[in-house]
Amino acid sequence: MQEYPHHYVASAAAGSAGNVRVASPGLEVIESAGPAEFGGPGDLWSPETLLVASVADCFILSFRAVARAAKLDWNDLECRVVGDLDRVDRTTRFTHFNIRVTLDVPEGTDEERARKMLQKAEDTCLVTNSMTAECSFTAEVRIAEMDRG
């Protein structure tokens, strides 16, 4: 890992109409547009969906690091995030993120240990730690059963 501080660069460009081109050095350009809720087409990534997706993405990457350090074997992790956008004191902002994860682990895994690793990932996620919105976190651990046939 590199020393801190880390610096991340992104840019956006658009004409007076049409999609916004979002870029970062070395990455593929993506197009975005306003969400349907703000009169956009609703068929492209928007700043709102990108932010909510970054919460889910960061959680999974945080969990990978935590699980690797703890030598926890796991099979699959799904993270679903719902972000609530609201008006507070005449300012539109995200007020809450509901994070729901489902972790599939091999048979014989200590379920309580797996839950602790999920909570540690939630506690260390740099995206949610960087926001003022409240976050709620719900985790499910599913233990795979061996095929005994």
C-alpha positions as CSV (number, residue, x, y, z in Angstrom):
1,M,0.0,0.0,0.0
2,Q,1.2,3.5,-0.7
3,E,1.8,6.1,2.0
4,Y,-1.0,8.6,2.8
5,P,-2.3,10.9,1.6
6,H,-3.7,9.3,-1.5
7,H,-5.0,11.5,-4.3
8,Y,-7.7,10.5,-6.7
9,V,-8.5,12.5,-9.8
10,A,-11.8,12.5,-11.8
11,S,-13.3,14.9,-14.2
12,A,-16.6,15.4,-16.0
13,A,-17.4,17.2,-19.2
14,A,-20.6,17.9,-21.1
15,G,-22.2,20.2,-23.6
16,S,-25.4,22.3,-23.0
17,A,-27.5,19.1,-23.6
18,G,-26.8,15.4,-23.6
19,N,-24.9,13.0,-21.4
20,V,-22.0,13.9,-19.1
21,R,-18.7,12.1,-19.8
22,V,-17.0,11.1,-16.5
23,A,-13.3,10.2,-16.7
24,S,-10.3,9.4,-14.6
25,P,-6.8,8.8,-15.8
26,G,-6.3,5.2,-17.0
27,L,-10.0,4.3,-16.7
28,E,-12.7,3.8,-19.3
29,V,-14.9,6.9,-19.8
30,I,-18.5,6.4,-18.6
31,E,-21.5,8.4,-19.5
32,S,-23.9,9.7,-16.9
33,A,-27.2,11.6,-16.8
34,G,-29.6,12.9,-14.3
35,P,-31.8,10.3,-12.7
36,A,-35.5,10.0,-13.6
37,E,-36.4,11.6,-10.3
38,F,-34.8,14.8,-11.5
39,G,-36.2,14.6,-15.1
40,G,-33.3,12.6,-16.5
41,P,-33.7,9.6,-18.8
42,G,-33.1,7.1,-15.9
43,D,-31.2,4.7,-18.1
44,L,-27.6,5.7,-17.3
45,W,-25.6,6.0,-14.1
46,S,-26.3,9.3,-12.3
47,P,-24.3,11.0,-9.6
48,E,-26.8,9.6,-7.1
49,T,-26.5,6.0,-8.3
50,L,-22.7,6.3,-8.5
51,L,-22.6,7.5,-4.9
52,V,-24.9,4.6,-3.6
53,A,-22.9,2.1,-5.7
54,S,-19.6,3.4,-4.2
55,V,-21.0,2.5,-0.7
56,A,-21.7,-1.0,-1.8
57,D,-18.4,-1.4,-3.7
58,C,-16.3,0.0,-0.8
59,F,-18.0,-2.3,1.6
60,I,-17.1,-5.4,-0.4
61,L,-13.5,-4.2,-0.9
62,S,-13.2,-3.5,2.8
63,F,-14.6,-6.9,3.6
64,R,-12.1,-8.6,1.3
65,A,-9.2,-6.9,3.1
66,V,-10.6,-7.7,6.6
67,A,-11.3,-11.3,5.6
68,R,-7.9,-11.7,4.1
69,A,-6.2,-10.4,7.2
70,A,-8.3,-12.6,9.4
71,K,-7.8,-15.7,7.1
72,L,-11.6,-16.1,6.9
73,D,-12.7,-18.3,4.0
74,W,-15.8,-17.2,2.2
75,N,-17.6,-17.9,-1.1
76,D,-19.7,-14.9,-2.1
77,L,-20.8,-11.5,-0.7
78,E,-23.7,-9.4,-1.9
79,C,-24.2,-5.9,-0.7
80,R,-27.4,-4.0,-1.5
81,V,-27.6,-0.3,-0.6
82,V,-30.6,2.0,-0.6
83,G,-29.7,5.7,-0.3
84,D,-32.4,8.1,0.9
85,L,-32.2,11.6,-0.7
86,D,-34.3,14.2,1.1
87,R,-34.6,17.9,1.7
88,V,-33.2,19.0,5.1
89,D,-33.1,22.7,6.1
90,R,-33.7,23.7,2.4
91,T,-30.7,21.5,1.3
92,T,-31.1,18.4,-0.8
93,R,-28.8,15.7,0.5
94,F,-28.5,12.0,1.3
95,T,-29.8,11.5,4.8
96,H,-29.5,7.7,5.2
97,F,-27.9,4.6,3.6
98,N,-29.4,1.2,4.4
99,I,-26.7,-1.4,3.8
100,R,-27.8,-5.0,3.6
101,V,-25.2,-7.7,3.1
102,T,-25.5,-11.5,2.6
103,L,-22.3,-13.5,3.1
104,D,-22.0,-17.1,1.9
105,V,-19.4,-19.1,3.8
106,P,-18.2,-22.7,3.6
107,E,-19.6,-25.3,6.0
108,G,-17.7,-25.3,9.3
109,T,-17.2,-21.5,9.4
110,D,-17.7,-19.9,12.7
111,E,-20.8,-17.7,12.0
112,E,-20.2,-15.3,14.9
113,R,-16.6,-14.7,13.7
114,A,-17.9,-14.1,10.1
115,R,-20.4,-11.6,11.5
116,K,-17.6,-9.8,13.4
117,M,-15.6,-9.5,10.2
118,L,-18.7,-8.0,8.4
119,Q,-19.1,-5.5,11.2
120,K,-15.4,-4.6,11.0
121,A,-15.7,-4.0,7.3
122,E,-18.7,-1.8,7.9
123,D,-16.7,0.1,10.5
124,T,-13.7,0.6,8.3
125,C,-15.4,1.5,5.0
126,L,-13.7,4.7,3.9
127,V,-16.7,5.9,1.8
128,T,-19.3,5.7,4.6
129,N,-16.7,7.1,7.1
130,S,-16.4,10.1,4.8
131,M,-20.1,11.0,4.7
132,T,-22.4,12.7,7.2
133,A,-25.4,10.6,6.3
134,E,-26.6,8.0,8.8
135,C,-26.0,4.4,7.9
136,S,-27.8,1.3,9.1
137,F,-26.3,-2.1,8.6
138,T,-27.9,-5.5,8.4
139,A,-25.9,-8.7,7.8
140,E,-26.9,-12.3,7.0
141,V,-24.4,-15.2,7.1
142,R,-25.4,-18.3,5.1
143,I,-23.4,-21.4,5.7
144,A,-23.1,-23.7,2.8
145,E,-24.1,-27.3,3.4
146,M,-21.9,-30.0,2.0
147,D,-23.5,-32.2,-0.6
148,R,-23.7,-35.6,1.1
149,G,-25.1,-37.4,-1.9
